Amino acid sequence: MGAGGAKPDFRWRVGGNGRWSFPSTGLTCGMTPVQEEVLALKKRKNAVILAHNYQVKEIQDVADYVGDSLGLSYQAQASQADIILFCGVHFMAETAKIVNPGKKVLLPDLDAGCSLAESCDAADLAAYKQLHPNIYVVAYINCTAEVKALSDVIVTSGNAEKIVRRVPADREILFVPDQNLGEWVMERTGRKMRLWQGNCYIHIEFTHASISKIRREYPDAPLVAHPECVRAVRMLADEVCSTEKMISYCRNNPAKAFIIATESGMLNRLRRELPEKEFIPGPTETCACADCRFMKMNTIEKVRDALRDEKPELLMPEELRQKAFVPLQRMLDWSKN
């Protein structure tokens, strides 16, 4: 029983760190047979399931932690499990492997890539650095391990402003690979940076016209947009923030309804944690279906199969891992201070 004799709460719970935890009650009320298999396999194999905010509801419901890239990076590093099953895209599983070299890291579908990560080729970045040897490379975590290894520090959408402010003032910055996030960071910090011409194919589908239309339909609903959106959309927003900060903003704002301009999976978590509020998906020019095809390559069946077979496993050469670890650890250290 809970305090004062109250019944215990078996729903998802969120701790002070803002990351979700599935309660260790052993109960599987409302779970499908496949989800029950996943929970049993997770316990038997001493595995931890990390799921990004953009994953489907069925996966989020069985995860130990649901969060953004930074939060999951911390959880991957702190995990005592033998197996890390990362439900996200390829670069996220790479990040987990970088900070957990001794653990087996699984990804439900190794082909789950990222248009943003693919927009910055490591060979192109190496050539750029050769032409500009004094450039300081700030890399958004949405990049490959090879790009991380060529960078000076990593950032997420949640800490990019803070990290950029810590870069030595006498260094010229190249921000890779997202030009929209980089532009937003420049607006916030006043720090001039060179911007790599990359973007997320989902976030650039939100337009000034499509968002203006939904705002007219829901004039009292604040618009919350991810900084990967184009400037024309960010200018319409009441709040521009990372997925993790969307939770606290919507919780603390008295409004009863919000328009959310980011990948559709985020609405699953918002609706679960704040069931008393309404969340309206920001539409594109063609629909209100901002589904990342890469994030949605992971399914609950693939999660079960990955735990059962302990594959596909994310493997990485140790030399690459060590090089990529340096800027990633710098991000983790700077984020704590």
Residue, then its C-alpha position, 0 to 999 in steps of 0.5 A: m500500500g502507498a502512503g496513508g493506505a492509498k493504493p499503489d500507482f502502477r502507471w508509468r512514473v516520472g522521476g525528478n530527472g524527467r525520465w520515465s521509469f516502468p514500475s518494477t511491480g511485475l504486473t502486466c495489466g493491459m499488456t499484449p502477449v508480445q509485450e508480456e514476452v518482452l517483459a519476461l525476456k528483459k527480466r530473464k536476460n538482465a536487459v534494460i530497454l531504452a526508448h526514444n520519445y519518438q518510438v511507438k506507444e507499444i515500445q514506450d510501454v515496455a521500456d525502462y526509460v523513455g526520453d531524449s538523446l541526452g537522458l538516454s545517454y546518461q541511462a546507458q552509461a549508468s546501466q548495470a544491465d548485461i544487455i542494452l536494447f536501444c529502441g531508437v535509430h542507429f546513431m543512438a545505439e552507437t552512442a550507447k555502445i560508445v559509453n558502454p564498451g563492455k555491454k552488449v548493445l542491441l538495436p531492433d532494426l539495424d537499418a533504422g537510420c536517420s536522414l539528419a545523420e546521413s546528411c553529414d558524411a565523415a569523409d566530407l567533414a574530415a576534408y573540411k577540417q583539413l581546409h580549416p584546421n583551427i575550426y571547433v566542431v560542435a556536433y549535434i548528437n544526431c550524427t554517426a560515430e565517425v562524425k563524433a570522432l572528428s568533433d570537439v564536443i557533442v550537443t543535444s537539442g536540450n543542451a546545445e545552447k549551454i554547450v555552445r556558450r562554453v566553447p572558447a570565445d577565440r575559436e570559430i565554430l562549425f555546427v554539424p549537421d542540423q542547420n536549423l538547430g544551429e541557427w536557433v542556437m545562434e539566435r539564443t547565444g549570439r555566437k556566430m557559427r558556420l552551419w553544415q547544410g543538413n536537416c531532419y526530413i520530418h521537421i522541415e515538413f512543418t511550414h509557416a502555412s500549415i502551422s498558421k492554419i492549425r493555430r487559427e483552428y485552435p487560437d488558445a492552444p500554445l504552439v510548442a516546436h522543436p528547434e529542428c523546425v525551420r525558422a518560419v515555424r519557430m517564429l510562430a511558436d510560443e515555446v521552442c524546446s527539446t522533446e524533454k523540455m516539452i514535458s515540463y513546459c506543457r505541465n507547468n502551462p495552465a493551457k488545456a490544449f497544445i499544438i505540438a510540432t515534432e515527430s508524432g511519437m512524442l504525443n504518446r508520452l505527452r498524453r500518457e504523462l499529462p492525460e488531463k490535457e489535449f495534444i494536437p499534432g502539428p500538421t504538414e502541408t499534406c497531413a498531420c502524420a509526422d511519422c519518422r519512417f526510421m523510428k517506426m522501423n522498430t516494432i514490438e515484435k522486433v523488440r521481442d526477437a532482439l531480446r530473444d536472439e540477442k541480435p542484431e548487435l551494434l558492433m564498433p571498432e575500439e579505436l573508433r569508440q575511443k575517439a568518439f567517446v572524448p567529445l561525447q563525455r565532454m558533453l556529459d560532463w559539461s551538461k552536469n555543471 
